């Protein structure tokens, strides 16, 4: 186990305190422990590198990063989770996922910007408002993007499979399917599945 925290609170002179900065950095690494969590700011940047499995990414009101998982008894010790926080930047890395009956849930502040990569599996993203850059080599990716009025640019693609984007009235299937959309909002969405299914709603 490795845990490191750094906090800067401010400067005080007599009874007067001037807040200079407030940050909490962390470097937490555990094997076989669930859940694992640390504080993190809203509107931050979160990078994720995830091993194959059934993954749920959920936005919450809490200013926390929380990683929890379930698997068969006796396989917990194979799972290794590392969370690193540096100001408004965070990374989550999960390794050693069992091949069967593994479910991973990652909770982040609902206002967050995501960058996530996974080789294969099923990923569902709900309740997160911000930029999203997500790719899966093979499997199923389902992403809630919110109102089209919140979106500035979307590019989505599958090399082989189905592309369903109900939020934008798009439905395609086959090889090398893609679409781009430009809207009035500020958020950017990039979604890609190599082989499988991609859904935006």
C-alpha positions in Angstrom: 0.0 0.0 0.0 1.2 3.5 -0.8 -0.6 6.7 0.2 0.7 10.2 -0.1 -1.1 13.5 0.6 -0.1 17.2 0.3 -2.2 20.1 1.5 -1.6 23.9 1.2 -4.1 25.8 3.4 -3.0 29.5 3.4 -1.2 32.2 5.3 -2.2 33.7 8.6 -1.0 36.9 10.3 -2.5 37.5 13.7 -6.2 36.9 13.5 -6.3 37.5 9.7 -5.9 34.6 7.3 -5.3 34.9 3.6 -6.1 31.7 1.6 -3.1 31.3 -0.8 -3.9 27.9 -2.3 -5.8 24.8 -1.4 -4.9 21.5 -3.0 -4.9 17.9 -2.0 -2.6 15.5 -3.9 -2.7 11.8 -3.5 -0.9 8.7 -4.8 -2.8 5.6 -3.6 -2.1 2.0 -4.7 -3.8 -1.1 -3.4 -4.2 -4.7 -4.4 -7.4 -6.6 -3.3 -9.1 -3.6 -1.7 -12.5 -2.3 -2.6 -13.6 0.4 -2.4 -10.7 2.8 -2.8 -11.3 6.5 -2.8 -9.8 10.0 -2.4 -11.0 13.6 -2.7 -11.0 15.3 -6.1 -12.2 18.6 -7.4 -15.1 19.2 -9.8 -14.3 20.2 -13.4 -11.0 18.2 -13.2 -9.3 16.1 -15.9 -9.4 12.3 -15.3 -7.4 9.8 -17.3 -8.3 6.1 -17.0 -6.5 3.0 -18.1 -8.8 0.0 -17.5 -8.4 -3.8 -17.9 -11.2 -5.8 -19.6 -14.5 -6.2 -17.7 -17.9 -4.8 -17.1 -17.3 -1.1 -16.3 -19.7 1.6 -15.0 -18.5 5.2 -14.9 -21.0 7.4 -12.9 -21.1 11.1 -12.0 -21.9 11.9 -8.4 -22.5 15.0 -6.3 -19.6 14.2 -4.0 -16.1 15.6 -4.8 -14.6 12.1 -4.7 -13.0 9.5 -6.9 -14.2 6.1 -5.8 -13.2 2.8 -7.3 -15.1 -0.4 -6.3 -15.4 -3.8 -7.8 -16.9 -7.3 -7.3 -15.5 -10.6 -8.5 -15.4 -14.3 -7.5 -14.3 -15.1 -4.0 -10.5 -15.6 -3.9 -9.8 -13.4 -7.0 -9.8 -10.1 -5.2 -6.1 -10.1 -4.6 -5.4 -10.1 -8.3 -7.0 -6.7 -8.8 -4.6 -3.8 -8.5 -5.9 -0.2 -8.4 -3.9 3.0 -8.5 -5.3 6.5 -8.1 -3.1 9.6 -8.5 -4.2 13.1 -8.0 -2.2 16.3 -8.8 -4.3 19.4 -8.4 -7.1 19.2 -11.0 -5.5 16.3 -12.8 -6.1 12.6 -11.8 -5.4 9.2 -13.2 -7.0 5.9 -12.4 -5.3 2.6 -13.4 -6.8 -0.8 -12.9 -4.9 -4.0 -13.6 -5.3 -7.7 -13.0 -9.0 -8.0 -13.6 -10.3 -11.6 -13.6 -11.7 -12.8 -16.9 -15.1 -13.9 -15.6 -17.8 -12.2 -13.4 -15.7 -9.0 -12.9 -17.7 -5.8 -12.4 -16.0 -2.4 -11.8 -17.7 0.8 -10.8 -15.9 4.2 -10.9 -17.6 7.2 -9.4 -16.3 10.7 -10.2 -17.6 14.3 -9.6 -20.5 14.8 -12.0 -18.7 17.7 -13.6 -15.6 16.0 -14.9 -13.6 15.7 -18.2 -12.8 12.0 -19.1 -10.2 10.2 -21.1 -10.6 6.5 -20.9 -9.1 3.5 -22.7 -10.0 -0.2 -22.3 -9.0 -3.1 -24.5 -12.2 -5.1 -24.4 -15.4 -5.4 -22.5 -18.6 -3.4 -21.7 -18.5 0.2 -20.6 -21.4 2.4 -19.5 -21.1 6.1 -18.8 -23.9 8.0 -17.0 -24.4 11.3 -15.3 -21.0 12.9 -16.2 -21.0 16.4 -17.7 -17.8 17.4 -19.5 -15.5 16.5 -22.3 -15.3 12.7 -23.0 -12.6 10.9 -25.0 -13.3 7.2 -24.8 -12.1 4.2 -26.9 -12.6 0.4 -26.6 -10.8 -2.0 -28.9 -13.6 -4.6 -28.8 -16.9 -4.7 -27.0 -19.8 -2.4 -26.2 -19.6 1.3 -25.2 -22.8 3.1 -24.1 -22.5 6.8 -23.2 -24.9 9.4 -22.0 -23.9 12.6 -23.6 -26.8 14.8 -22.4 -28.7 17.4 -24.4 -27.3 18.1 -27.9 -27.5 21.7 -26.9 -24.6 21.1 -24.5 -22.4 19.5 -27.1 -19.9 21.5 -29.2 -18.4 18.7 -31.3 -19.0 14.9 -31.5 -17.0 12.4 -33.5 -18.0 8.7 -33.2 -16.9 5.7 -35.1 -16.8 1.9 -35.2 -14.6 -0.2 -37.5 -17.0 -3.1 -37.5 -20.4 -3.2 -35.8 -23.3 -0.9 -34.9 -23.3 2.8 -34.2 -26.5 4.1 -32.5 -26.6 7.7 -31.5 -30.3 8.4 -30.5 -29.3 11.8 -29.2 -28.5 12.8 -32.8 -30.9 10.6 -34.7 -28.1 8.5 -36.1 -28.2 4.7 -36.7 -25.6 2.9 -38.8 -24.2 -0.6 -39.0 -21.5 -2.4 -40.9 -17.9 -1.6 -41.6 -16.1 1.7 -41.0 -19.2 3.6 -39.7 -18.8 7.1 -38.3 -20.4 10.5 -37.9 -19.5 14.0 -36.9 -21.8 16.6 -35.3 -21.2 20.3 -34.6 -23.4 21.9 -32.0 -23.8 25.1 -30.0 -22.5 23.8 -26.7 -19.0 23.7 -25.1 -18.4 19.9 -24.5 -16.5 17.7 -26.9 -17.1 14.0 -27.3 -14.9 11.5 -29.0 -16.0 7.8 -28.9 -14.6 4.9 -30.8 -15.1 1.1 -30.7 -13.0 -1.2 -32.9 -15.4 -4.1 -33.1 -18.7 -4.1 -31.4 -21.4 -1.7 -30.5 -21.3 2.1 -29.8 -24.3 3.9 -28.4 -24.7 7.6 -27.6 -27.8 8.8 -25.8 
